[in-house]
Structures are given as structure tokens and as C-alpha cells.
């Protein structure tokens, strides 16, 4: 994480020095979308089978709709920095079968290890902007996502419930792109996609949103 922080600090300082004479343009916006997990239920079952849990049957539920907010500043017409807050939702795991009696807690820990990591956090990125026409713009950005995640699983065992909870934090790479249509000089509507590398678990976000420039 220190390496990532140093890299971003150097990059932002370089951009700031190069933009001291530029006219700054600020922006803020909000997006709504759906999350797609790279790791499927069958891949989780395969991981559990490799961890001495043969015959396990699990299902990862859909996360559903999520929301994010973002803002930043363009240091020149085509280059800026942005900060955002994103909630990637919670990946729910349903265990259908394959839990040996008396080993529920061990199974739950291995299941949490196999469960895709989502989380909530702040992102810091460098953003590019490329005009296609007077009203159509392509944006792309790359940076870091500083996230925290709370995961839990509960299993019924001999009339009792075994619950295991786990909290985790991390810093991972994220990439994004958007196609934006400008309505006037200050408002844009967009479709966008983002890719998060959550603890090496791929999480993709597709959504729509709007941005205001001032």
C-alpha cells in the first residue's frame, strides 16, 4: 500500500506542476449500475472441493443495483484527477449441501475465503478526456480503490446457528471508461464501465450517470 501511495503522490504532483498555468474545471456526478462478479458459484464449489469439501453445493446471489458518487478537477482540457466513493454491494452465499456435521465453522471460514470480495471505499484516479464531437466525449481513468469489506455466513447445525464474520481492507487497482453526451456546457449524461481488482477477484460495474461541470 505504501508503494501505491507513493506512486499516486508522485503522479499527482507531476500533473499539478504541469497545470499551474491552466484554467481549472471542476466536476461532480453520480452513477447507478449493476455489479458483475468474475467468480461464479461453480468456481467457488471447485475451490471448496480443493479445500477438502467435496460435494459442496453453493450459490452466489446477485448483488443488485449500486450507487457511486465522484468529483474532481480537470487540470487541462484533456487531463484531470478524480476522487470517488463506491459501494460494490455485498456478495451473499447460500450453502445448499455438503457441510459435514461438527465442521460447520471450518467450512464457513473456507467458504468466506472463496467468496468474491466486494466492499465499499474511496477511489483516487487520473482521468483523461477525449472529444469526439461538440457534444460527445470519451472519458477514461485509472487509479486505486481503498476499500473495506464485511462478510458473514451463517449455517444451521443440529438446531443451532453457526455464524462467522470477517472484516477486511485493501488497496487495489481500478480502471474505468465512459461515453458522455453533453447537454449544454455544464451537464453531461453518460454510460460507463469500471473494473475493480478486489483481492484478485474481478468485479465489473456497468452503469449510467450524470456529471455537472463548473
DAPE-V979213 format. One record per residue. N is the residue number from 1. RES is the residue in one small letter. SS is DSSP state (~ for helix, > for strand, _ for the rest). Layout:
n & res & ss
N & RES & SS
N & RES & SS
//
This chain:
n & res & ss
1 & x & _
2 & x & ~
3 & x & ~
4 & x & ~
5 & x & ~
6 & x & ~
7 & x & ~
8 & x & ~
9 & x & ~
10 & x & ~
11 & x & ~
12 & x & ~
13 & x & ~
14 & x & ~
15 & x & ~
16 & x & ~
17 & x & ~
18 & x & ~
19 & x & _
20 & x & _
21 & x & _
22 & x & _
23 & x & _
24 & x & _
25 & x & >
26 & x & >
27 & x & >
28 & x & >
29 & x & >
30 & x & >
31 & x & >
32 & x & >
33 & x & >
34 & x & >
35 & x & >
36 & x & >
37 & x & >
38 & x & _
39 & x & _
40 & x & _
41 & x & ~
42 & x & ~
43 & x & ~
44 & x & ~
45 & x & ~
46 & x & ~
47 & x & ~
48 & x & ~
49 & x & ~
50 & x & ~
51 & x & _
52 & x & _
53 & x & _
54 & x & _
55 & x & _
56 & x & _
57 & x & >
58 & x & >
59 & x & >
60 & x & >
61 & x & _
62 & x & _
63 & x & _
64 & x & _
65 & x & >
66 & x & >
67 & x & >
68 & x & >
69 & x & >
70 & x & >
71 & x & >
72 & x & >
73 & x & >
74 & x & >
75 & x & _
76 & x & _
77 & x & _
78 & x & _
79 & x & >
80 & x & >
81 & x & >
82 & x & >
83 & x & >
84 & x & >
85 & x & >
86 & x & >
87 & x & >
88 & x & _
89 & x & _
90 & x & _
91 & x & _
92 & x & _
93 & x & >
94 & x & >
95 & x & >
96 & x & >
97 & x & >
98 & x & _
99 & x & _
100 & x & _
101 & x & _
102 & x & _
103 & x & _
104 & x & ~
105 & x & ~
106 & x & ~
107 & x & ~
108 & x & ~
109 & x & ~
110 & x & ~
111 & x & ~
112 & x & ~
113 & x & ~
114 & x & ~
115 & x & _
116 & x & _
117 & x & _
118 & x & _
119 & x & _
120 & x & >
121 & x & >
122 & x & >
123 & x & >
124 & x & >
125 & x & >
126 & x & >
127 & x & >
128 & x & >
129 & x & >
130 & x & >
131 & x & >
132 & x & _
133 & x & _
134 & x & _
135 & x & _
136 & x & >
137 & x & >
138 & x & >
139 & x & >
140 & x & >
141 & x & >
142 & x & >
143 & x & >
144 & x & >
145 & x & >
146 & x & >
147 & x & >
148 & x & >
149 & x & >
150 & x & >
151 & x & >
152 & x & >
153 & x & >
154 & x & >
155 & x & >
156 & x & >
157 & x & >
158 & x & _
159 & x & _
160 & x & >
161 & x & >
162 & x & >
163 & x & >
164 & x & >
165 & x & >
166 & x & >
167 & x & >
168 & x & >
169 & x & >
170 & x & >
171 & x & >
172 & x & >
173 & x & >
174 & x & >
175 & x & >
176 & x & >
177 & x & >
178 & x & >
179 & x & >
180 & x & >
181 & x & >
182 & x & >
183 & x & >
184 & x & _
185 & x & _
186 & x & _
187 & x & >
188 & x & >
189 & x & >
190 & x & >
191 & x & >
192 & x & >
193 & x & >
194 & x & >
195 & x & >
196 & x & >
197 & x & >
198 & x & >
199 & x & _
200 & x & _
201 & x & >
202 & x & >
203 & x & >
204 & x & >
205 & x & >
206 & x & >
207 & x & >
208 & x & >
209 & x & >
210 & x & >
211 & x & >
212 & x & >
213 & x & >
214 & x & _
//
